[in-house]
Amino acid sequence: MTDLGRLQKVDLRDIWKTEAQDFTPWLARPENLSVLAETLNMELELEAEEKVVGPFRADILAKSTDDDSWVLIENQLEKTDHLHLGQLMTYAAGLQAVTIVWVAAQFVEEHRAALDWLNDITDEKFRFFGLEVELWRIGDSPAAPKFNIISKPNEWTRSIGRAKRQIESE
């Protein structure tokens, strides 16, 4: 019989002490950004870390190689909060981002609902994603990241909206 290892969840703060100095630079590295991009089913190229937006700084700005559009990535090592939701909107507007990705340790239901609502009411060129990040290891192995999609554009809902708009315009 084959022996199997046991998955052990790793506290994010055991690996990344701070968001700005540890997690953001780690996520911006090409090999890590590609893990995030794979989860989103996109191809991403890093444009900037801590991108200046007026008096503020967005965590990561990337470009989608699929359509050359801007992708804003805002992250936090805690559960979601109103401050980061406001930052997402401010940075997205300032950078003209069409894909907005919020990565957090945990999404509260209200913030997941806000992203779902934004996906429902915005033009189909805009995409809002909420992802929870986890770290796992087996035995003494290095910790491995796992991104879980909590919120994403709902193509079925958007197709209904397109059909409704077409009927109204005819």
Disulfide bonds with the S-S distance in Angstrom:
none
